[in-house]
Amino acid sequence: MIRSIILLLNMVGVLSINLMLSEDVSLNVGVPSVVNAGAEFDVELTLQKGSIESFARFQQDLPNGLTAQVVDPANANFTFENQKVKIIWLKLPSEKEFKVLYRLKVDERLKGEFDLKGVFSYIDDNQRKSVKVVSSAILIKQSSRIDPNLIVDIKDFQQMVPIQPPISLVAKNVRCIRQVPSVVGVNNEYIVNILVNKGSTEKFAKIEEEIPQGFKAEAIQTKDAIFTFKDQKVKFLWMNLPAEQRFVVSYKLTPINKAEVKSLALKGTFSFIINEATQVIDITQKEVDLTNLDPRNLEGIIATVPMPTFSSIGGQNVDGQPTSNSYTEPGVDGGKEIEIKYQKIEEKKQPIGKRVIDLKSFMLEPEKGVYFRVQIAAGHRPVDIKNYFKKYKLPQEVRTEEHEGWYKYSVGSFNGYREARDYRVNLWKTTKLSDAFVAAYNNGIRITVQEALMITNQKWFK
């Protein structure tokens, strides 16, 4: 029986919600009782996991006006998208008790009270269990630095802020500017400086430049990007962008035959992810000085470049239906993503008294690095894997995972996209699995095939 105990610790001003989920499993959520508008505060989850070992998830819906960032995920995959905090463990840490810490920021225009609602789900005795978590009211102390006419109660704010703003608004401050290269040194070398103003983008991004024949390139300043030069293309690749709002990367071009080159024509793009879709803008070249990193100088340079036109690669859910970005077609590194809807497996109600389906031995275990699998089916209810897929006579073992409310079933593990693609095509030809498709993972976490190809510098194959 689930028991909820809400404790108010007045001396430290922290709300503690302790949920006894079973005899040996408990979750404690610690949050402040009062927060300041415009400030940050920490949410601390303390989990005593008891005997549970495998899949677990904590999901929390944040009111509009609050944003989240991870501090310590305790080996979980932490995401914050569409006002949802998701903390997912494919396999829980070995410790019996551990903490997860993340930080929320309150919009400076807000006042009033709100609570934090969440759901903790886990597998116990081969059954999925979940419990709702609701904090006591948290008071927002309004800011004295804001015009009182601009301050809004957080409840009213929910009706005023769109959940999914347009790309042009979210990414309006993104810029990528190249300083006109000039010859330096006695070897007729060029130094190429590129300024990135990242706007609200945080995660995956890439700079790609086409280099004329007769030059070789090497990195000077990468800002923690993966730098490659291959097939006359320079690439800077980030899984997470630097913390700075704006930064400069640079590389050196050296003529192979040492001959003097009077002009250098470069063409490049900056790719980044907004709303689960990859956006691409052209790099603008200007007569500017990017060696002067004074913020006022960089801000002035950015102000001279108009908002770029965005071209989108990839898709996102617009109808609320489960989709995947795993089919691709030519166009860029990793191809152009095309949304597809999962083929539901046939779901039959279990007769009363029938044995519970045991998925524990068939759960997908995370692997290190980037790899590919072939998904063959998905459904909202578990199926008897051993018997259900027997009719397809698959040469590889079927594994399952819980992802976004679905049980997803896949086979194989491939380091190369081409091998996974070939296996998928073979399934199309030799079985009735006409809807099988390639899925990509990074350290056990699902990513798009396009991201996987870009991270591993692999080519897309039709």
C-alpha positions as CSV (number, residue, x, y, z in Angstrom):
1,M,0.0,0.0,0.0
2,I,1.4,3.4,-1.0
3,R,1.6,5.9,1.9
4,S,2.3,9.6,1.4
5,I,3.9,11.7,4.1
6,I,4.5,15.4,3.5
7,L,6.9,17.1,5.9
8,L,7.4,20.8,6.1
9,L,10.9,21.7,7.6
10,N,10.4,25.3,8.6
11,M,14.0,25.8,9.8
12,V,15.5,25.1,6.4
13,G,12.5,26.0,4.3
14,V,12.4,22.7,2.4
15,L,9.4,20.6,1.4
16,S,10.1,16.9,1.6
17,I,7.8,14.4,0.0
18,N,8.5,10.8,1.1
19,L,6.7,8.1,-0.8
20,M,6.8,4.5,0.4
21,L,6.5,2.6,-2.9
22,S,6.8,-0.9,-1.5
23,E,8.3,-2.5,1.6
24,D,11.8,-1.7,0.6
25,V,11.5,1.1,-2.1
26,S,11.0,4.8,-1.2
27,L,11.4,8.1,-3.0
28,N,12.0,11.4,-1.3
29,V,11.6,14.7,-3.2
30,G,13.2,17.8,-1.6
31,V,12.2,21.3,-2.8
32,P,12.2,24.8,-1.2
33,S,9.0,26.2,0.2
34,V,9.7,29.7,-1.1
35,V,11.7,30.7,-4.3
36,N,12.6,34.0,-5.8
37,A,11.4,35.1,-9.3
38,G,14.4,35.1,-11.6
39,A,16.4,32.8,-9.4
40,E,17.3,29.1,-9.5
41,F,16.5,26.4,-7.0
42,D,17.5,22.7,-6.7
43,V,15.2,19.6,-6.7
44,E,16.8,16.7,-4.9
45,L,15.4,13.1,-5.5
46,T,16.6,10.5,-3.0
47,L,15.8,7.0,-4.0
48,Q,16.1,3.9,-1.9
49,K,15.7,1.3,-4.6
50,G,15.4,-1.9,-2.4
51,S,15.5,-4.9,-4.7
52,I,14.7,-3.2,-8.0
53,E,17.5,-3.3,-10.5
54,S,16.4,-2.6,-14.1
55,F,14.2,0.0,-15.7
56,A,12.9,3.0,-13.8
57,R,11.7,6.5,-14.8
58,F,10.8,9.8,-13.1
59,Q,8.8,12.2,-15.2
60,Q,7.7,15.7,-14.1
61,D,5.6,18.3,-15.9
62,L,6.9,21.8,-15.2
63,P,4.6,24.9,-15.5
64,N,5.4,27.3,-18.2
65,G,7.9,29.8,-16.9
66,L,10.2,27.2,-15.3
67,T,13.2,25.6,-17.0
68,A,15.4,22.7,-15.9
69,Q,19.0,21.7,-16.2
70,V,20.7,18.6,-14.8
71,V,23.3,18.8,-12.0
72,D,23.8,15.2,-11.0
73,P,21.8,12.6,-13.0
74,A,23.1,9.5,-11.1
75,N,23.8,7.6,-14.3
76,A,20.4,8.3,-15.7
77,N,19.5,9.9,-19.0
78,F,18.2,13.4,-18.1
79,T,16.1,15.4,-20.7
80,F,14.0,18.6,-20.5
81,E,11.8,19.1,-23.5
82,N,8.3,20.6,-24.0
83,Q,8.2,21.4,-20.3
84,K,8.8,17.8,-19.3
85,V,11.6,16.6,-17.1
86,K,12.4,13.0,-17.9
87,I,15.0,10.9,-15.8
88,I,15.3,7.4,-17.2
89,W,17.4,4.5,-16.0
90,L,17.7,1.4,-18.2
91,K,19.6,-0.1,-15.3
92,L,19.6,1.5,-11.9
93,P,22.9,2.3,-10.1
94,S,24.3,-0.5,-7.8
95,E,24.0,1.6,-4.6
96,K,20.9,0.9,-2.5
97,E,20.4,4.6,-2.0
98,F,21.4,7.4,-4.4
99,K,20.4,11.0,-5.2
100,V,19.5,12.8,-8.4
101,L,19.9,16.6,-8.4
102,Y,18.6,19.0,-11.0
103,R,18.0,22.8,-11.0
104,L,15.0,24.8,-11.9
105,K,14.9,28.5,-12.9
106,V,11.9,30.7,-12.4
107,D,11.0,33.4,-14.9
108,E,11.6,36.8,-13.5
109,R,8.1,38.0,-14.4
110,L,6.3,35.5,-12.2
111,K,4.6,35.5,-8.8
112,G,2.1,33.2,-7.0
113,E,2.0,29.6,-6.0
114,F,2.6,26.4,-7.9
115,D,3.3,22.7,-7.2
116,L,5.4,20.1,-8.9
117,K,3.7,17.0,-10.2
118,G,5.5,13.9,-11.3
119,V,5.2,10.1,-11.8
120,F,7.8,7.6,-10.7
121,S,7.6,4.2,-12.6
122,Y,9.6,1.1,-12.1
123,I,9.6,-2.7,-12.6
124,D,8.9,-4.9,-9.5
125,D,8.3,-8.6,-9.5
126,N,8.0,-8.5,-13.3
127,Q,5.2,-5.9,-13.1
128,R,5.3,-2.2,-14.0
129,K,4.4,0.0,-11.0
130,S,4.0,3.7,-10.8
131,V,3.0,6.4,-8.3
132,K,2.1,10.0,-8.6
133,V,4.2,12.6,-6.8
134,V,2.7,16.0,-5.9
135,S,4.6,18.6,-3.9
136,S,2.9,21.1,-1.5
137,A,2.5,24.6,-2.8
138,I,5.8,26.5,-3.6
139,L,5.5,30.3,-3.3
140,I,7.2,32.5,-5.8
141,K,8.4,35.8,-4.2
142,Q,8.0,38.4,-6.9
143,S,11.0,40.4,-8.2
144,S,11.5,44.0,-7.2
145,R,13.5,44.7,-10.3
146,I,10.6,44.2,-12.7
147,D,8.0,46.8,-13.6
148,P,4.9,45.7,-11.6
149,N,2.8,46.0,-14.7
150,L,4.8,43.1,-16.3
151,I,4.4,40.7,-13.3
152,V,2.0,37.8,-13.9
153,D,0.6,35.2,-11.6
154,I,2.1,31.8,-12.7
155,K,-1.4,30.4,-13.1
156,D,-2.4,33.1,-15.6
157,F,1.0,32.7,-17.3
158,Q,0.1,29.2,-18.3
159,Q,-2.5,30.6,-20.7
160,M,-0.1,33.3,-22.1
161,V,3.0,31.3,-23.1
162,P,2.9,29.0,-26.1
163,I,4.3,25.5,-25.3
164,Q,5.9,25.2,-28.7
165,P,7.2,28.5,-30.1
166,P,8.0,28.7,-33.8
167,I,11.6,27.9,-34.9
168,S,12.1,31.5,-36.1
169,L,11.5,32.7,-32.6
170,V,13.4,30.1,-30.6
171,A,16.5,30.4,-32.9
172,K,16.3,34.0,-33.9
173,N,19.6,34.9,-32.2
174,V,21.6,32.0,-33.8
175,R,24.4,33.3,-36.0
176,C,27.5,31.9,-37.5
177,I,30.0,34.4,-39.0
178,R,33.3,33.7,-40.7
179,Q,36.1,36.4,-40.7
180,V,37.5,36.9,-44.2
181,P,40.6,34.7,-44.2
182,S,43.9,36.3,-44.9
183,V,47.4,35.0,-45.6
184,V,49.8,34.7,-42.7
185,G,53.4,33.5,-42.3
186,V,55.9,32.6,-45.0
187,N,54.1,29.4,-46.1
188,N,51.1,31.2,-47.5
189,E,48.8,29.8,-44.8
190,Y,45.3,31.0,-44.0
191,I,43.8,31.3,-40.5
192,V,40.0,30.8,-40.6
193,N,38.1,32.2,-37.6
194,I,34.4,31.5,-37.1
195,L,32.1,33.1,-34.6
196,V,29.1,31.2,-33.2
197,N,26.3,32.9,-31.3
198,K,24.3,29.9,-30.1
199,G,21.1,31.6,-29.0
200,S,19.0,29.1,-27.0
201,T,20.5,26.0,-28.5
202,E,22.4,23.8,-26.1
203,K,23.0,20.3,-27.5
204,F,24.1,18.8,-30.8
205,A,25.6,21.1,-33.4
206,K,28.0,21.0,-36.4
207,I,30.0,23.4,-38.5
208,E,30.9,22.1,-41.9
209,E,33.1,23.9,-44.4
210,E,34.0,23.0,-48.0
211,I,37.8,23.5,-48.6
212,P,39.2,24.1,-52.1
213,Q,41.5,21.5,-53.6
214,G,45.2,22.0,-52.9
215,F,44.8,22.7,-49.2
216,K,45.0,20.7,-46.0
217,A,43.5,21.8,-42.7
218,E,44.3,21.4,-39.0
219,A,42.5,22.6,-35.9
220,I,43.7,25.6,-33.9
221,Q,40.7,26.3,-31.5
222,T,37.9,23.7,-31.3
223,K,36.0,24.8,-28.1
224,D,35.7,21.1,-27.2
225,A,34.3,20.0,-30.6
226,I,35.4,16.9,-32.5
227,F,37.5,18.2,-35.4
228,T,37.9,16.3,-38.6
229,F,39.2,17.0,-42.1
230,K,38.3,14.5,-44.8
231,D,37.3,14.7,-48.4
232,Q,38.1,18.4,-48.4
233,K,35.6,19.1,-45.7
234,V,36.3,20.6,-42.3
235,K,33.9,19.6,-39.5
236,F,33.5,20.8,-35.9
237,L,31.0,18.5,-34.1
238,W,29.5,19.0,-30.6
239,M,27.3,16.7,-28.7
240,N,26.8,19.6,-26.2
241,L,27.7,23.2,-27.1
242,P,30.0,25.3,-24.9
243,A,28.5,27.1,-22.0
244,E,29.4,30.5,-23.4
245,Q,26.6,32.3,-25.3
246,R,29.1,33.2,-28.1
247,F,32.5,31.7,-28.9
248,V,35.1,31.5,-31.7
249,V,36.6,28.4,-33.3
250,S,39.5,28.4,-35.8
251,Y,41.5,26.3,-38.1
252,K,44.5,26.7,-40.4
253,L,44.7,26.0,-44.1
254,T,48.1,25.2,-45.6
255,P,48.6,25.0,-49.4
256,I,50.0,21.6,-50.3
257,N,52.4,22.8,-53.0
258,K,53.4,25.9,-51.0
259,A,52.3,28.2,-53.9
260,E,50.8,31.5,-53.2
261,V,47.0,31.7,-53.4
262,K,45.7,35.1,-54.0
263,S,42.0,34.4,-53.0
264,L,40.2,31.7,-51.0
265,A,36.6,30.9,-51.5
266,L,34.9,29.0,-48.6
267,K,31.4,27.8,-48.3
268,G,30.0,26.4,-45.0
269,T,26.9,25.7,-42.9
270,F,26.1,25.6,-39.2
271,S,23.6,22.8,-38.1
272,F,21.9,22.6,-34.7
273,I,18.8,21.0,-33.1
274,I,15.7,22.9,-32.1
275,N,12.4,21.1,-31.2
276,E,13.9,17.7,-32.1
277,A,14.6,18.8,-35.7
278,T,18.0,19.7,-37.2
279,Q,18.1,23.3,-38.5
280,V,20.8,24.5,-41.0
281,I,21.9,28.1,-41.7
282,D,24.7,29.3,-44.0
283,I,27.8,30.7,-42.5
284,T,28.1,34.5,-43.3
285,Q,31.5,35.9,-44.2
286,K,32.4,39.4,-43.2
287,E,35.3,41.8,-43.0
288,V,35.5,41.7,-39.2
289,D,38.1,41.1,-36.5
290,L,37.3,37.9,-34.5
291,T,40.7,38.0,-32.7
292,N,39.2,40.7,-30.5
293,L,37.1,38.7,-28.1
294,D,35.7,41.7,-26.2
295,P,32.0,41.1,-25.7
296,R,31.1,44.5,-27.0
297,N,33.0,43.8,-30.2
298,L,31.3,40.4,-30.8
299,E,27.9,41.8,-30.0
300,G,28.4,44.6,-32.6
301,I,29.5,42.0,-35.2
302,I,26.4,39.9,-34.5
303,A,24.1,42.9,-34.8
304,T,25.3,43.5,-38.3
305,V,24.0,40.1,-39.6
306,P,20.3,39.8,-40.3
307,M,18.3,36.8,-39.0
308,P,19.1,33.8,-41.2
309,T,16.6,31.7,-43.1
310,F,16.3,28.3,-41.5
311,S,16.0,25.0,-43.4
312,S,14.8,22.0,-41.4
313,I,16.2,18.5,-41.6
314,G,14.1,16.1,-39.7
315,G,10.7,16.1,-38.2
316,Q,8.8,16.3,-35.0
317,N,5.5,15.0,-33.7
318,V,2.7,17.5,-34.7
319,D,-0.3,15.2,-34.3
320,G,0.6,13.7,-30.9
321,Q,1.1,10.3,-32.5
322,P,4.2,8.2,-31.9
323,T,6.7,8.7,-34.7
324,S,10.3,7.9,-35.4
325,N,13.1,9.7,-37.3
326,S,14.8,6.6,-38.5
327,Y,14.0,6.4,-42.2
328,T,16.4,8.6,-44.2
329,E,16.9,9.9,-47.7
330,P,19.9,11.6,-49.3
331,G,20.6,15.3,-48.7
332,V,23.1,15.8,-45.9
333,D,25.3,13.8,-43.6
334,G,23.0,11.2,-42.2
335,G,20.3,11.9,-44.8
336,K,17.0,13.8,-44.4
337,E,14.8,12.4,-41.7
338,I,11.3,11.3,-42.6
339,E,8.7,10.7,-39.9
340,I,7.2,7.2,-39.7
341,K,4.5,5.9,-37.5
342,Y,5.2,2.7,-35.5
343,Q,3.4,-0.4,-36.7
344,K,1.4,-1.6,-33.7
345,I,1.7,-5.2,-32.8
346,E,-1.5,-7.1,-32.4
347,E,-2.7,-6.6,-28.8
348,K,-5.0,-9.2,-27.2
349,K,-6.5,-9.0,-23.8
350,Q,-5.0,-11.5,-21.4
351,P,-7.6,-14.0,-20.0
352,I,-8.2,-13.8,-16.3
353,G,-5.8,-16.1,-14.5
354,K,-3.3,-16.3,-17.3
355,R,0.3,-16.1,-16.2
356,V,2.0,-12.7,-16.2
357,I,4.4,-12.1,-19.1
358,D,8.0,-12.1,-17.9
359,L,10.0,-9.5,-19.9
360,K,12.9,-9.2,-17.4
361,S,15.1,-11.7,-19.3
362,F,14.3,-9.9,-22.6
363,M,15.0,-6.3,-21.6
364,L,17.5,-4.4,-23.8
365,E,20.8,-3.7,-22.0
366,P,22.7,-0.5,-22.8
367,E,26.0,-0.8,-24.8
368,K,28.9,1.6,-24.9
369,G,29.2,4.2,-27.7
370,V,27.1,4.6,-30.8
371,Y,25.4,1.6,-32.3
372,F,22.4,0.6,-34.4
373,R,19.5,-1.9,-34.0
374,V,16.6,-2.9,-36.2
375,Q,13.2,-2.2,-34.7
376,I,10.5,-4.7,-35.8
377,A,7.4,-3.8,-33.7
378,A,6.0,-1.7,-30.9
379,G,2.9,-1.8,-28.7
380,H,1.5,-0.4,-25.5
381,R,1.2,-3.8,-23.9
382,P,3.9,-6.4,-23.4
383,V,3.8,-9.6,-25.4
384,D,5.2,-13.1,-24.9
385,I,8.4,-12.4,-26.9
386,K,9.5,-16.0,-27.2
387,N,6.2,-17.2,-28.7
388,Y,4.9,-14.0,-30.5
389,F,7.9,-13.6,-32.8
390,K,8.5,-17.4,-33.4
391,K,6.5,-17.2,-36.6
392,Y,9.1,-14.9,-38.2
393,K,12.0,-17.3,-37.7
394,L,14.4,-14.5,-36.8
395,P,18.1,-15.4,-36.7
396,Q,18.7,-13.0,-33.8
397,E,17.2,-12.6,-30.4
398,V,14.4,-10.1,-29.9
399,R,14.9,-7.6,-27.1
400,T,12.5,-5.0,-25.7
401,E,12.7,-1.6,-24.0
402,E,10.2,0.9,-22.7
403,H,10.4,4.2,-24.5
404,E,7.9,7.0,-24.5
405,G,5.0,4.8,-23.3
406,W,5.7,2.0,-25.8
407,Y,7.2,-1.5,-25.6
408,K,9.6,-1.5,-28.5
409,Y,11.0,-4.7,-29.9
410,S,14.3,-4.8,-31.8
411,V,17.1,-7.2,-33.0
412,G,20.8,-7.0,-33.7
413,S,23.6,-4.7,-32.7
414,F,25.7,-3.0,-35.4
415,N,28.5,-0.5,-35.2
416,G,28.0,0.5,-38.8
417,Y,24.8,2.0,-40.2
418,R,25.3,0.1,-43.5
419,E,25.3,-3.3,-41.8
420,A,22.1,-2.4,-39.9
421,R,20.5,-1.1,-43.2
422,D,21.5,-4.4,-44.9
423,Y,20.0,-6.5,-42.1
424,R,16.8,-4.4,-42.3
425,V,16.6,-5.0,-46.1
426,N,17.1,-8.7,-45.5
427,L,14.2,-8.8,-43.1
428,W,12.0,-7.1,-45.6
429,K,12.9,-9.7,-48.2
430,T,12.8,-12.9,-46.0
431,T,10.0,-12.2,-43.5
432,K,6.7,-10.5,-43.3
433,L,8.2,-7.6,-41.3
434,S,7.7,-5.0,-43.9
435,D,7.8,-2.1,-41.4
436,A,11.2,-2.9,-39.8
437,F,13.5,0.1,-39.6
438,V,16.9,1.2,-38.2
439,A,17.1,2.8,-34.8
440,A,20.2,4.4,-33.3
441,Y,21.6,4.6,-29.7
442,N,24.4,6.4,-27.9
443,N,25.4,4.7,-24.6
444,G,22.0,3.0,-24.5
445,I,20.0,6.2,-25.1
446,R,18.0,6.5,-28.3
447,I,19.1,9.2,-30.7
448,T,18.2,9.9,-34.3
449,V,20.0,8.0,-37.1
450,Q,21.1,11.3,-38.4
451,E,22.8,12.2,-35.2
452,A,24.5,8.8,-35.0
453,L,25.9,9.2,-38.5
454,M,27.2,12.7,-37.8
455,I,28.8,11.6,-34.5
456,T,30.5,8.6,-36.1
457,N,31.2,10.4,-39.4
458,Q,29.5,7.6,-41.3
459,K,27.7,8.0,-44.6
460,W,24.0,7.4,-45.3
461,F,23.2,4.5,-47.6
462,K,19.9,4.1,-49.3
